[in-house]
Amino acid sequence: MRGSDMRRALTERFDEEIRFFKGWIDKPKAVGSVVPTSTVTARKMASVIDLGSGLPVLELGAGTGVITKAIIDRGVKPQDLFSVEYAADFVEHLRTRFPAANILHGDAFDLDTVLSPYPGMMFDAVVSGVPLLNFPVKQRISFVEQVLDRIPDGRPMVQITYGPLSPVPPRRGNYTVEHLDFIVRNLPPAQLWLYRRPLKA
């Protein structure tokens, strides 16, 4: 990488971290960390997407767009990406950065309202950066159940968290829990979990 390219990349990363930190200061419950997800983590989360399914992808808690970019870099067409973000300033930033993507301003815990313009739409996979540990366990379980209603049985929802255990406990609903990865190259180190509806026998 040339010096000018490196300086540009570092400047963009710094701007992104400042924007994310400001969002955390304004709404600490809605933002899970004081810094954005690392690109390594974002790429791992996007890797669960099946590009051959023909279905769009749903992103929840898009933040400043690190994971959004990884999903598009994975090969998902921007028009096939639906990204939900709660913070209005992040939404404005995302719409500027990804003008062809479907950036939806709303609450990921109320997908019936957020996705009401797209009745019956199903997604290949769900990529979630929602800070679930900031919410009661009962609400987390309800969140996963409503998300999994929108993807085919057996397809995954991938969730990032900063605790050692799955933020959604197993055997509390109609879903399976699988540990995907532990990413040390993230600040703080991140755990990735997969949730799915079991395939019918």
C-alpha positions, 0 to 999 in steps of 0.5 A: 500500500502506498503512503498516501493510501495508507494515510487515507485508510488510517484517516477513515478509520480514525473518523469512524472510531470518533463517530462510533465513540460519539454514538456510544456517549449519546446512546450507550445502551444502543451501542455495544462497544466504544470502538467499531467492530474490526474488519477481521470480525466483520469478514468472519460474520459476513462469511456465513452468507450463502451468495447462491440462495437468491435471498437478500440479507438482513443486517441488524445494528449496522453502526458506522457500517464496518459490517455493512461493508464486509457484507457487500465485499462478500458479494451481496449486491447493495440493493439486496442488503437491508440494514437496520440501525436505531441511531439517527446519526448513524443512519444518515452516515450509512445512507451517504456511505451506501446509497444503493443499500436499503438503510432502515431507521428503526428498532431491531427489536420491532422488526414487524414495524421496521420491515412493514414495507416489505411484508413476507420478505425472507432473508438468507441470513441475519448478521447482528451487531445489536448489543444484546447484553444490554437487554434482559435475557427474556428480551434477547430470546424474543429477539432471536425468535422473531429474527429466525421467523424471517430466514429459512430453517437451518440458515443462520443468524450470526451475533457478535458479543463481548461476553464469554457465553452465548447472550441467548441461552440454549434450550429456551426456545425453538433455536439451536446455539453454536459457537462460531469463533473467538476473535482476538483481533477485535477491541474488545475481543469478540465472540461470534455465535450462530442461531438457527431454527432446527431443520424439520425431520 
